[in-house]
Amino acid sequence: GNIAIIKHTDDGETQVETPEEGAEFEIYLKSAGSYENAKESERDYLVCDENGYCQSVDLPYGIYSVRQTLGWPGRELIEFEVYIAQDGQ
């Protein structure tokens, strides 16, 4: 399966979610312990496009850590986990 992200940001002024173009994420198999320790096939590095969208390569089954490494100044960086359990999920 793969991981798709749509990253938006809003400071409250516009009341509209704004795509966070250029936001960057590292994704790695949690059991590897870190992005650096994960095998090439168990990790990916993503950069969001002008719509705030990015998608990983196909990854093996498992629990993945997704950590935002770069975002717009003054905006919150996010971190979460994703479980890939089926083909095409």
N, C-alpha and C positions, 0 to 999 in steps of 0.2 A: 504494500500500500504506500501511499504518499501523504504528505501533510500540506494542506493549503491554508494560507493565512490572508486575511483581509484586515489591514491595520488602519484604523481611523483615529483621529484625535480631535478634540474640541476644547477650547478654553472657556466656553460658556458665552462668548460674545455673539456668535452667529447662530447658536442653537441648532447647528447642522454639523453632522460628523464630517470632518475633512479627511480625505485619504492622506496617510502619512507616507508620501513618496520618499524613497531612499532609506526607510527603516530597514535595519539589518538584523538577521536572526541566525544563531547557530543552533543546529539540531543534532542531537547525538543519542545513541542508545544509552539509557540511564545506567545500565549495569556496567558500562565501560568506565563510568566515574567522571569523565570529562570529555570535551570535544577532542582534545589532543590525544587522549588514550583510545578513542573509538577507531575502529578500522574504517578505511575509506568507504566501504560498502554500508557502514552503520552510521554515517553522518552526512550532513549537507550544510551549506552556508547560503542563505537566501537574502536577496535585496528586493524590496517592494517596488513595483512600478508606479506609474503616475496615478493608478487607481488604488494604491495601497495593497496590491495583490502580489503574492509570490507563492510558488509551489515547489516542493522538493522532488527529487528523483524518487523512484520506487525504493523502499527500504524493507528490510526483513521484519518479521513479526517481532513485537516487543513494546516496551514502554520507552518513550522518547522524552528527553528533556528539551524544551524549546525555550531559548533565552534570547531576548532582544539585547543586542550589543551596541546598537546605535539608533538614535532617534532625533527628532527635532529638539533644539535647545529648550530647556525648561519643561519638557514633557516626560511623563512617566515611562520607564522601560518596564516591559512585562516579562514574566516567566511563568511557564505552565508545563504540564505533562500531557502527552497524547499516547493512547494505546492503539497500536496497529495489530489487529487480530485476524483479519481476513484479506484475501487477495482483492485488490481494487477498492479497499475501504479508505 
